[in-house]
Amino acid sequence: MTKHILRVDSSMRKYGSYSRKFVDTLVMQLNKKEQHIIKSRDLCEGIPFIDEQWIAANVTPINEHTPEKSKALLQSDSLIKELQ
């Protein structure tokens, strides 16, 4: 059975990070037994901060969203889908 794996790298060291090397090895070992679908998220590349625009969009019912409010939630909606 193919599994979906979300790999989250949080070390700010792109090179020389022991945790990144460990996860590389872990993913390689998992894929030896069976191919898995791996989605990677690298926090070193950053994600946007929550701001007033995002908060206003988040508390507004979806049927009342303006194009601007929908745009403000695009990134967080995408991140949530990665977890589902």
BELSUL-V124530 format. One record per residue. N is the residue number from 1. PSI is psi in whole degrees, 0 to 359 (none if undefined). NEAR is the number of other ideal C-beta (glycine too) atoms within 12 Angstrom. Layout:
n:N psi:PSI near:NEAR
n:N psi:PSI near:NEAR
//
This chain:
n:1 psi:123 near:8
n:2 psi:133 near:12
n:3 psi:153 near:15
n:4 psi:129 near:16
n:5 psi:130 near:21
n:6 psi:113 near:21
n:7 psi:122 near:25
n:8 psi:113 near:21
n:9 psi:127 near:26
n:10 psi:353 near:19
n:11 psi:132 near:20
n:12 psi:351 near:15
n:13 psi:109 near:15
n:14 psi:322 near:15
n:15 psi:137 near:11
n:16 psi:10 near:10
n:17 psi:125 near:18
n:18 psi:323 near:13
n:19 psi:323 near:21
n:20 psi:318 near:24
n:21 psi:319 near:17
n:22 psi:313 near:15
n:23 psi:324 near:24
n:24 psi:314 near:19
n:25 psi:317 near:14
n:26 psi:313 near:18
n:27 psi:319 near:24
n:28 psi:318 near:16
n:29 psi:318 near:13
n:30 psi:320 near:20
n:31 psi:345 near:18
n:32 psi:323 near:11
n:33 psi:318 near:13
n:34 psi:141 near:12
n:35 psi:132 near:15
n:36 psi:157 near:20
n:37 psi:115 near:17
n:38 psi:125 near:22
n:39 psi:127 near:20
n:40 psi:138 near:19
n:41 psi:120 near:22
n:42 psi:109 near:21
n:43 psi:345 near:19
n:44 psi:333 near:18
n:45 psi:352 near:14
n:46 psi:155 near:11
n:47 psi:151 near:17
n:48 psi:150 near:16
n:49 psi:155 near:11
n:50 psi:132 near:17
n:51 psi:183 near:14
n:52 psi:324 near:12
n:53 psi:316 near:22
n:54 psi:316 near:24
n:55 psi:314 near:15
n:56 psi:318 near:19
n:57 psi:323 near:26
n:58 psi:330 near:21
n:59 psi:358 near:16
n:60 psi:131 near:18
n:61 psi:142 near:11
n:62 psi:327 near:13
n:63 psi:353 near:8
n:64 psi:8 near:11
n:65 psi:135 near:19
n:66 psi:168 near:16
n:67 psi:325 near:10
n:68 psi:319 near:14
n:69 psi:319 near:23
n:70 psi:319 near:21
n:71 psi:322 near:16
n:72 psi:334 near:24
n:73 psi:357 near:28
n:74 psi:311 near:19
n:75 psi:314 near:23
n:76 psi:324 near:23
n:77 psi:320 near:20
n:78 psi:318 near:15
n:79 psi:321 near:20
n:80 psi:319 near:13
n:81 psi:329 near:15
n:82 psi:330 near:20
n:83 psi:344 near:14
n:84 psi:none near:10
//
